[in-house]
Amino acid sequence: MAIYLNNAATSWPKPEAVPKAMYDFLTRGGANLARGTAAKRDLSTMDMVMCCRENIAKLFDGFHDGDPRYVTFTSNVTESLNVVLKGFLKKGMRVVTSSMEHNASMRPLRRLEQKGVIELSVIECDGEGILHPEDLHSVMKGTPFDLMVFTHASNICGTIQDLPAIASICSEFGVPLVLDSAQTAGLIPISSSEMDLAALCFTGHKGLMGPQGTGGILWRPDFAEKVDWFIEGGTGSFSHLEFQPDMMPDKFEAGTPNLPGIAGLLAATEWLMKESIEKIHTREEQLGSLLLEGLKKLPGIKLAGKMSMEGRLPVFPLNFHGRDHAEVAAHLAEDPGIETRPGLHCAPAAHKTIGTLGDGGAMRISVGYFNTEEEINTCIEGLEKILSMPVEA
Ligand SMILES: Cc1ncc(COP(=O)(O)O)c(C=O)c1O
């Protein structure tokens, strides 16, 4: 059986309740949302979707005591960021972001910049991937911005940004803040209302432990009002209107949602609340420490990013003296059977920032809650064995 150390791509395995809930929905429930009668199955689908909205609003401490109408479901965080950025940004607006961004926000931003819609400022982070709040402060002091968007933690080196400091600077200058929580949702507590996030964009299939094809946006109500929708169609409501209703949550949710996915996401959020984010974070930190200390002892490794577990997630980008990281990853997958992810991880700007772009990226090892000490030790031993072999000419 392979050892899975690619949790930054998607968490695996999922808690057993997740596939079970999806199976139960498809075999016993299965009614569409607000598109039937008030039969038991119809009500049960409505209830399931509402409970999932409520759990998301509770997990991220949404506005107005977690008003569930301000949770929009999408198919992933990429869609969430596109909905927010393309729906909010208008001609002449100025946006600030960091050099550690994933293409999920970088590509829509660059395209809007290329089309002459926005002006984009990218703040350089340091070699550990840290966005220094004082740099943001001085940039904001000089220029009025309409939006700030950034990723809470890097998907290539796990560096966690100082969200409270960044949020406070955005508040000081009245700039709406959009957070890409792809790597932190479910792993680090986030209070949307305390941080005054205009939009918290999440994906369901990583730290939230849900299935692929789920994600969403938790909105600050006044910000949701300023964002245009770009998908129009049936909502199962206001059917007499030939125009998209602007009521939440219907405004951003035309078409049948991924109901089996939402069933799985609901089960995942219930599991997460029972298990607790703090417990999961502590466990991942322990496993991350074990791996980091083991990696530091191996000769021939070039480790990028932070050298301690402080302020980071257990996501490690590796390169090797005299060896191609993709070849090492392939070797490791063969023997002892460890799954990692080589390459650029859809974040070329971030690799440039931490100095790994010239190596074509890195072999990323990312630990998850269900990994064991034994698996981490097997990974370190496996790497040691590969690195002790002669380099092929
Ligand atoms: C920081 C970050 N943002 C965005 C994404 C995109 O996630 P998804 O493919 O679920 O939309 C990822 C996925 O790796 C990520 O790590």
The ligand as an SDF file (V2000), in Angstrom:
LIG
                    3D

 16 16  0  0  0  0  0  0  0  0999 V2000
   -3.0220   28.1580   -2.0950 C   0  0  0  0  0  0  0  0  0  0  0  0
   -3.9230   27.4830   -3.0790 C   0  0  0  0  0  0  0  0  0  0  0  0
   -4.8530   28.2160   -3.7120 N   0  0  0  0  0  0  0  0  0  0  0  0
   -5.6930   27.6590   -4.5900 C   0  0  0  0  0  0  0  0  0  0  0  0
   -5.6480   26.3190   -4.8770 C   0  0  0  0  0  0  0  0  0  0  0  0
   -6.6290   25.7500   -5.8620 C   0  0  0  0  0  0  0  0  0  0  0  0
   -7.4260   24.7640   -5.2550 O   0  0  0  0  0  0  0  0  0  0  0  0
   -8.5830   24.0460   -6.0680 P   0  0  0  0  0  0  0  0  0  0  0  0
   -7.8930   23.2490   -7.1410 O   0  0  0  0  0  0  0  0  0  0  0  0
   -9.2700   23.1970   -5.0720 O   0  0  0  0  0  0  0  0  0  0  0  0
   -9.4410   25.1060   -6.6400 O   0  0  0  0  0  0  0  0  0  0  0  0
   -4.7020   25.5180   -4.2600 C   0  0  0  0  0  0  0  0  0  0  0  0
   -4.5870   24.0910   -4.5950 C   0  0  0  0  0  0  0  0  0  0  0  0
   -3.5550   23.4810   -4.5080 O   0  0  0  0  0  0  0  0  0  0  0  0
   -3.8260   26.1100   -3.3240 C   0  0  0  0  0  0  0  0  0  0  0  0
   -2.9160   25.3910   -2.6780 O   0  0  0  0  0  0  0  0  0  0  0  0
  1  2  1  0
  2  3  1  0
  2 15  2  0
  3  4  2  0
  4  5  1  0
  5  6  1  0
  5 12  2  0
  6  7  1  0
  7  8  1  0
  8  9  2  0
  8 10  1  0
  8 11  1  0
 12 13  1  0
 12 15  1  0
 13 14  2  0
 15 16  1  0
M  END
$$$$
